[in-house]
Amino acid sequence: DIKEKQKKLVEQLTTLINSTPGPPTRRLIAKNLAVLYSIGDTFSVYQIVDKCHEIIRSKDDSPSYLPTKLSAVACLGSLYSQLGRILGNNFTDTVGNLLRTIKHAESQGRSEIMLTLQKILRGQGASAAPCHRDIYKAARSCLTDRSMSVRCAAAKCLLELQNEAVFMWTTELENVATVCFKAFEGSTYDVRVAVSRLLGTVLATAVMPKQNSASSRVNIRQTCLQEALDHLATGFIRGGSGFLRASGDMLKGTSSVSRDVRVGVTQAYIAFVSTLGGPWLERNFCTLLEHILELVSHPKATQTQMDAVLCRR
């Protein structure tokens, strides 16, 4: 029945994309369009993808046309997530188009593009490797965006990316940790949850790589537990500021680490241990406990009475 009515349903949904829909409506349009193609025939899906590309590339930057562009971006995300490698021939063009658009997009557009890239990565899996570096650079930049919704979306995108992008928890591990500490600065609760989950998961993967990941096929040095804990301790004591700024603040007698950063790093510790699991915690409990006790008694972590209270909590 769906295949018989598919053409008409696709036309109706495509028309709705141009009707300036709000956030709930565009999510429903995107979801229904993806489900429709996953159940029915996929012969016209490339026409829909091309139409979405055309809308996104449009030079109309008026506020009234923005909902249409956001709907097209959302539809691409749902289609790639649902259909996976069926759209493999088009994904490099789609990613390139989105990354060009994000450079001059406003906050809603940046957030929606990050979420769409997350879905593309989920649908394409390891086959998205040619675009991993480009997506990583864009998402890393968005992780310190002034908009909190963009930071959340970028953290989700990077969390999906690290499933296949080995470089995130090997050669880029220190850079990922540093940008996460910066993302905690002035953050909201939702941002801290998303970024701490990203940081904890990346560090846990570095310590214990997934068996089915690309690392099992390549000879890669595994990060030891102490190195991972040192990364977290650095964020807790110094935060996201550079060495010179942190040293200057210490000479002045002021703390260079905000409460948001320390709460975020604390949540990252929890995500780190939760990802590694109970059996791992049983084997390494003494090492972890010793590290935490040293951390909360560190003189730079307890420069004021309020810092000491927060550390012990």
N, C-alpha and C positions, 0 to 999 in steps of 0.2 A: 504493500500500500504506500509506504513512504517513497519507494523508488518511482511510483507512478506520479506522485504529487511533488517530487523533489524539485523539479524545475520551478514550479510556481512558488514553493516555499522559499527557495533560494532568492528568487526575485523579490519577494516580500521582505525578507531579512536584509537584503542589500539596499532596498529602498529606505529601510529604517536607519541604516548607517548614516544616510544623508539628512536625517530629520533632527539633527542637533540633540541627540539623546543625552540624558544625565548619566552619572556613574552606575546606578543599579541597572538601568536599561541597557547600556552598552555591554555590561557583563553578561546579561541574559542573551543579547544578540550574539555575542561572541561564542558563548557556551552552546547555544542552539545550533548555530552554523557549524560548529565543530562536530557536534553529535550527529547532525544531519548527514555530513559527509562520511563519518565513521560507520554509519549504518547503511547508507545508500551508496550510490556510485560516486567515484571521485573524478569522473571525466572532466568536470568543469571547475574543479577546485583551483587550478592554475589561473583561470580567468579571475576568480575572486581575489587571489593573492596579488595579481597584477593590478587589479582595481584598487586594492588597499595601498599598494606602492604608489599608485598615481595620486591618491588622496594625500598621502604623507608627504610626497614631493611637491605638492601644490604650494605656490608662493603666496597664497591668501593667508595672511597672518592676523586677520581680524578676530576679535574675541568670539564673534558669532560662529565662526568656522572651526574654532578649537574643538568643540565636542565631537565634530565629525572626524577630525584627525585622530583624536583619542580613541574613538570607536574603531577606526581602521587599525590602529596599533593593537588594541585589545583583541580584535578578530585574528590578527596574525599570530598572536601568542597562543590563543586557544586552538587554532588550526594546527600549528606545529606541535603543540603538546599532545593533542589527540591523535593526529595522523602520523607523527614520528617521521621515520625515514622515507615515507611516501613522498614527502616534499623535499627530500634531500638535495635534489638538483637545484632548488631555488634558494636554499638557506643562506649561502654566501652573499647573494644579492640582497636578501632581506636584511641580514646583519649589517652589511655595508650601508644600506639605506638608513637603517635605524641609527647607526653610529654617526652618520653625517647629520642627521636631523637633531640628535641630542645636543650638538654643539651650540645651536641657537634656539633651543626649546626653552619654554618657561618651566616652572617647577612641576606643574601637573604633567606636562609632556615628558620631562626627565624621569619622573616616577613611573609613569605608565610604560615607558620604553624599557626601563630596568626590569620591570615585572615581565614584560614580553620576552626579553632576552633570557630571563630565568626559565621561562616555559620552553623556549627554543632549545636551550641546553638540555632540559629534561627530555624533550622529545627526540633530539638527535643523538644523545649519548656521546660515545667516543668519536663518532663521525664528525662532530663539530670541532675537532682539534685544530683545523686550519684557522679558525677564528678565535681560539682561546685567548691568545695574547692581546688581540684588539679589544675584546670584551673586558678582559682583566683591567686594561689601562683605563677604559671608560668608567667601569664600576668603581675602581679605586679612587678616581677623581670624585665621583658622586658620593662616596662614603663620607666625605667631609663637607658636603654641600650645606648651604645655609638653611635649606628646607629639611625639616625632620622626616617628612614622608619620603623624600628622595634618599636620605640616609638608610631608612628601613628597607626600601626597595633594593638599594645597592647591596646591602648586607645579604639579603635573600638571594640575589643574583650570584654573588660571590660564593655563598654557601653551596649553591647548585654547581657552580663552576669547579670547586675544589674536588668534586667527586671524580672528575676525569683529568683535570689540569694538575699534573704532578708537580710542576714548578712552584705552585702556590705553597706547598708544604716542604719544599726543598730549597731551591736557590732563592726564592722570594719570601721565605718564611719570616725573616727579620723585617722586611718592608711591610708585609701584611700585618704583623704585630704592631709596628709603629703607626700605621694609618688607622688601625683599630683604636689605639689609645687616643689619637687625635679626634676620632669620631665620637668618643665618650665625652669630650669637652662640651659643656653646655647642652647636653643631650636630654631627651625626655625618657620616660620609662620604657616606652616601646622601642626606642632606638637602642637603649642599653641592653634590652633583652635580645634583639636581633643581632647586634654587633658582638655581644658576649657569646652568643651561640656560635657565631662564625669563628671567633678567635679560639674558643675552646675546642671546637671540632677540628680546625686546621692543626692546632698543636697536638691534639690526640691522634690525628691521622699521621702526623710526622713521627710520633713515638711508636705507633702501631699501625703501619700502612695496611690498607685493605688487601686481602689476598687476591681479589680479582681485578685490582687496579693495574695501571700501566707499570707501576714500580716493580711488579712481580716479573715483568718481561725485560726490565732494564736494571742494570747494576747501579743502585742508588744508595748513597750513605744514609743510614737511618739515624734520626735525631735521638739522642739519649734523653732519659727522663730529666736529668739535671739541667740540660740545655733548655728544655721546654719550660721548666719551672723558673729558670733564670729570666726568660723572656717575660713571664707574667710578673715576676718580682720587680723587674725594671720598670714596667708600666705602673706598678703600685707605688714605687718610690719616686720615680721621675715624671711619670705621666707621659703625655704626648709631646712635651717641649724638648727642644734640642739640649745637648750637653751644656753649651755655653749659657743658655738662658736658665737652665736648672741650677748651674753652679752660681750664677749671679744672684738668683733668688735666695739661695742658701747663705751666701755671704751677707745679704741684707737681713737675714733672720726670718724670712717669710717662707711659707710653704708654696712650692710651685705646682703642687698637685691638687686639683679641685676635688670636691666630694664626689661629683659625678664620675670622674675617672676612677676613683678608688672603689666606688660601688660597682661600676662596670667591670673592673678587673676582678673583683670578688665574685661576681656572677660568672665570669669567664672561668675561674677556678672550678666552680660548680659544674659548668658545662663540660669542662675538660675531664673531670673525674667521672661524670655521668656517661659520657661517650665511651670511655675506656671500660666502664662496667664494674660490677661488684667483685668478681674474681680477681681482676687487676688490682683493685683497691686493697683487697686482703693481702696480696703479695707485696704491695709497696706502701702499706699503711705507715710504717715507721719512718720511711724516707719522707713521705708527704707531711706527716705531723711535725717532724723536725724542721722541715722547710718553713712551714706556716708559723711555728713558734719563733723561729729566727726572724721572720718577716715582721711580725707584730711587735717585736722588741727592738727593731732596727732604729737607731737614733733619728734618722731622717724621716721615718714614718711617724714619729711621735714628737714632733717639734713643738706642738702646742697641746694643751689639755684636750681640746676638741678632737684633734688628730688621734690622740691616744685612745679616746673613747670610741671613735669610729673604727679604728684598727681592731680593737678587742671585740667589737660587736660582730 
